[in-house]
Amino acid sequence: MMCHVLVPSTLRGKAVIRGQRLGTVAPPGEAGSNGVSHIHMAMSNDGPLPFVGNYTIENIALPAITTSNAYADQAFISTTREMFSVDAGPDINVRPGAQVTLNATASSPNGTALSYSWTQISGAQVALSSNGGATTGFVAPPTLTRITLQFRVAVSDGSPEIISDTVSVNVSTTGSTGPISTPPPTVTSTPPITGLPPIGTTGSFAAPVIYAPSGQALVVLRGGTVAQLEVAARAANATSAWAQDASGNYQLLIIGGAGFIRDAFIAKIPAFSSDTAVTLVR
């Protein structure tokens, strides 16, 4: 409840949002202001609801007490500043190992400079490439199943008010940074390239690569090194490859990807001593 203000009748009894202009403070002698321009605010929920905890005003707690005028002369700041806005962007779908860029858009009605802060709030932890700007990025983590990462961008214009918005990033082997589409069934064989071992020899696949409509192909690598696997996978137009390590856990190799991902793969699978099942993702 607000008293001693001049409010348009169309707003009475209606829900309002933060940053919305409600009216003007009544001048001396009007709206029952007793000769002094001021505002009365009250909150109730089947009884008094003290301004404490989440309901403090400008971080000042006002517990419910019975003393008359206990908070007289407590000053607060009123403003006609309109609230700024922020949009963290649409949710996106990406493949494991993809470079992801998050871009927030914000506007300030008064042209005030805005500051940004990005935080990951759920999902497999990733390292953000930057913070403090409208744009940040990261490398999508490896996964065999669909996982969701959620991020929050908080924006401030230097006032005590901070607003935020969230965006979700879905990571899966069929992910895409654009609309997801299912390619028609095709049969694709490994194209010949100079220096590639013949099919069936060490460092090559046991048979031509045939992708399913989902964009995946199960192949057998005839032993060899991780570098040979990457050469053969690249020749088969694959973007990534999955293989099981000695513990039976799947490891992801991003073809032509970041060095730290390749190093993590080699740490688990230094080489292939015999025929090994590998899943290629186009």
Protein Blocks (a to p, Z undefined) as FASTA:
>chain_A
ZZhiacdfklgopacdehiafbdcddehiahlnopacddddddehiacddehjlbghhia
cdddfbehklgoiacdddfbdcddddebjaddddehiacddddddddfklpacddddddf
edjddddfbghiabdcddddddfbdcdddddddddehiabdcdddddddddfkbcfbdcd
ddddddddddddehiacehiahiafbdcdddfkopacdddeeiafklmmmmmmmnopabd
cdddfkopacdddehiafklmmmmmmmmmbafbdcdddddZZ
